[in-house]
Amino acid sequence: MEATGIRKRFLGLPVDIAFDDAELARVCNSDAARRARFGPEVAATLHRRLGQMAAADHLADLHRLAAARLRPNPADSGVSRIVALGDHGHLVVRPRDDPPAAHRDGTLDEHSVRALIVTAIAITR
């Protein structure tokens, strides 16, 4: 049985990461595919950042990683977030829950987000 909700929080299980489509999942989960698509430097950074995301207890933990530079996605209504890949680009992620947990003012409750969907990878160089 998979731990969910309060039980998952109590157990301190890491963030669950899924991908928006099969091709994105294939590239992110395969060392060879990452290196072929992005080159060795970007592939290593992407692998490291996905590992850090998976090890977090919730989305808000990524604020503790200065290199991740977690911030709202300006092209979205406030639900998706951008996670930096150093000077190489960024990941676009969103909560898997629909609708996601929100504060009273309507902003995303990042401490409640324990499952993410990677929707895009933007490489800038």
C-alpha positions as CSV (number, residue, x, y, z in Angstrom):
1,M,0.0,0.0,0.0
2,E,1.3,3.4,-1.0
3,A,1.6,6.0,1.8
4,T,-0.4,9.1,1.0
5,G,-1.6,12.3,2.7
6,I,-1.0,12.5,6.5
7,R,0.7,9.1,6.6
8,K,3.2,10.2,3.9
9,R,3.9,13.4,5.8
10,F,4.4,11.5,9.1
11,L,6.8,9.0,7.4
12,G,8.8,11.9,5.8
13,L,8.7,10.3,2.4
14,P,10.4,12.3,-0.4
15,V,8.7,14.2,-3.2
16,D,7.2,12.0,-6.0
17,I,8.2,13.1,-9.4
18,A,6.3,12.3,-12.6
19,F,6.7,13.6,-16.1
20,D,4.2,15.3,-18.5
21,D,4.9,12.8,-21.3
22,A,6.7,9.6,-22.0
23,E,9.6,11.2,-24.0
24,L,10.3,13.7,-21.2
25,A,10.4,10.8,-18.7
26,R,12.7,8.7,-21.0
27,V,15.2,11.6,-21.4
28,C,15.1,12.4,-17.7
29,N,15.4,8.9,-16.4
30,S,18.1,7.6,-18.8
31,D,21.8,8.7,-18.4
32,A,22.5,7.9,-22.0
33,A,19.4,9.8,-23.3
34,R,20.2,12.8,-21.1
35,R,23.8,13.0,-22.3
36,A,22.8,12.5,-26.0
37,R,20.1,15.2,-25.8
38,F,21.8,17.8,-23.6
39,G,25.5,17.0,-23.5
40,P,27.5,15.8,-20.4
41,E,27.5,19.0,-18.4
42,V,23.8,19.8,-18.7
43,A,22.9,16.1,-18.2
44,A,24.9,16.0,-14.9
45,T,23.2,19.2,-13.7
46,L,19.7,17.8,-14.6
47,H,20.4,14.5,-12.9
48,R,21.6,16.3,-9.8
49,R,18.6,18.6,-9.7
50,L,16.1,15.8,-10.1
51,G,17.8,13.9,-7.3
52,Q,17.6,17.0,-5.1
53,M,13.9,17.4,-5.9
54,A,13.2,13.8,-5.2
55,A,15.0,14.0,-1.8
56,A,13.0,17.0,-0.6
57,D,10.1,16.5,1.8
58,H,8.0,19.0,-0.1
59,L,8.3,21.7,-2.8
60,A,9.2,24.4,-0.3
61,D,12.4,22.6,0.6
62,L,13.8,23.6,-2.8
63,H,14.0,27.2,-1.5
64,R,16.9,26.0,0.8
65,L,18.9,25.0,-2.4
66,A,20.3,28.3,-3.6
67,A,21.2,26.8,-7.0
68,A,17.6,25.7,-7.6
69,R,16.3,29.3,-7.5
70,L,12.7,28.1,-7.1
71,R,10.3,30.8,-8.2
72,P,6.8,31.1,-9.7
73,N,6.5,30.7,-13.5
74,P,5.7,34.1,-14.9
75,A,3.9,32.4,-17.9
76,D,1.4,30.7,-15.6
77,S,-1.4,31.5,-13.2
78,G,0.8,31.0,-10.2
79,V,0.6,27.2,-9.8
80,S,3.7,26.1,-11.8
81,R,7.3,26.8,-10.6
82,I,10.6,27.2,-12.3
83,V,13.6,25.3,-10.9
84,A,17.0,26.5,-12.2
85,L,19.5,24.2,-13.9
86,G,22.4,26.6,-13.2
87,D,23.5,28.6,-16.2
88,H,22.1,26.0,-18.5
89,G,18.3,26.7,-18.3
90,H,15.5,25.5,-16.1
91,L,12.8,22.9,-15.4
92,V,9.1,23.8,-15.3
93,V,7.2,21.8,-12.6
94,R,3.6,21.9,-11.3
95,P,1.9,20.1,-8.4
96,R,0.3,16.8,-9.3
97,D,-2.7,17.5,-7.2
98,D,-5.5,19.2,-9.0
99,P,-6.5,21.6,-7.6
100,P,-3.3,22.0,-5.6
101,A,-3.3,23.1,-1.9
102,A,-3.5,26.8,-1.5
103,H,-3.3,29.4,1.2
104,R,-6.3,31.6,2.1
105,D,-5.0,34.3,-0.3
106,G,-5.0,31.8,-3.2
107,T,-1.2,31.3,-3.5
108,L,0.2,27.9,-3.8
109,D,1.0,26.2,-0.5
110,E,4.4,24.8,-1.3
111,H,4.7,23.0,2.0
112,S,1.8,20.8,1.0
113,V,3.1,19.8,-2.4
114,R,4.7,16.4,-2.2
115,A,4.1,15.3,-5.8
116,L,5.3,17.1,-8.9
117,I,5.0,16.8,-12.6
118,V,7.9,18.0,-14.7
119,T,6.2,19.7,-17.7
120,A,9.2,21.1,-19.6
121,I,12.9,21.5,-19.7
122,A,14.2,24.8,-21.2
123,I,17.9,24.9,-22.1
124,T,19.2,28.4,-22.7
125,R,22.7,27.6,-23.9
